[in-house]
Amino acid sequence: MRLLSRAVRAAAGQRDWTRRHFWGWLNAVFNKVDYERIKAVGPDRAAAEWLLRCGAKVRFQGFERWQHDYNALPTGPLGRYKIQAIDATESCIMYRGFDHLDGLKHLEEIKLNKCIYIEDACLERLSSIENLQESLYMMEVVSCGNVTDKGIIALHKLRNLEYLFLCDLPGINDKQKTVERLQTALPRLEIALDLQ
């Protein structure tokens, strides 16, 4: 009987691993960058398609309503719709797809809440994008377990950042030093913390 229960547990564990592996693979596919598509439809449309495919929402400049349905993305002349805000709450965006952000010139707000694939490299990549260094002024990083002090400190390159909300980030080890470094680099930055 004991041997049978061990075999059942092993089979169940294998099934869970296979399921996790499948979803990780699928999420990586959703994050793949198609550079030809970016050229064909423009950076904002291509980025919106990527974000919605991964479960995020976007708000276009001049609109109050958030777009969350991939099939309901507005059509029109190339370049008409510019992404102003991204809400990536519980989405599967990952580093692999961040090249989609390169051409965004009007992005002002980004929320990274409960994003399991967001890590330091993502925040470093985000803050190295020249367009975002100019346009981004509000950001939230909440419950992203793979983010550490290194990733938060990298945000100092976003020179127009005015508001940063940090919450439930267990990877932050030296909260005081991290905040001081950001405040030194960005004196106008208001930082709201809810870190234990």
URMOJO-V845673 format. One record per backbone hydrogen bond with DSSP energy under -1.0 kcal/mol. CO is the residue of the C=O (numbers start at 1). NH is the residue of the N-H. Records with the same first field share a line. If there is no record, write none. Layout:
CO = NH ; NH
This chain:
1 = 5
2 = 6
3 = 7
4 = 8
5 = 9
6 = 10
7 = 11
8 = 12
9 = 13
10 = 14
11 = 15
12 = 16
13 = 17
14 = 18
15 = 19
16 = 20
17 = 21
18 = 22
19 = 23
20 = 24
21 = 25
22 = 26
23 = 27
24 = 28
25 = 29
26 = 30
27 = 31
29 = 32
34 = 38
35 = 39
36 = 40
37 = 41
38 = 42
42 = 46
43 = 47
44 = 48
45 = 49
46 = 50
47 = 51
48 = 52
49 = 53
50 = 54
51 = 56
52 = 55
54 = 92
57 = 87
58 = 67
59 = 84 ; 85
60 = 63
67 = 58
69 = 72
70 = 73
77 = 80
82 = 61
84 = 108 ; 109
85 = 59
86 = 111
87 = 57
88 = 91
94 = 97
95 = 98
97 = 100
98 = 101
99 = 102
101 = 104
108 = 137 ; 138
109 = 86
110 = 140
111 = 88
112 = 142
113 = 90
115 = 118
119 = 123
120 = 124
121 = 125
122 = 126
123 = 127
126 = 129
129 = 133
130 = 134
131 = 135
132 = 136
137 = 162 ; 163
138 = 110
139 = 165
140 = 112
141 = 167
142 = 114
144 = 147
148 = 152
149 = 153
150 = 154
152 = 155
153 = 156
154 = 157
155 = 158
157 = 159
158 = 161
162 = 190
163 = 139
164 = 192
165 = 141
166 = 194
167 = 143
169 = 172
174 = 178
175 = 179
176 = 180
177 = 181
178 = 182
179 = 183
180 = 184
181 = 185
182 = 186
186 = 189
190 = 164
192 = 166
194 = 168
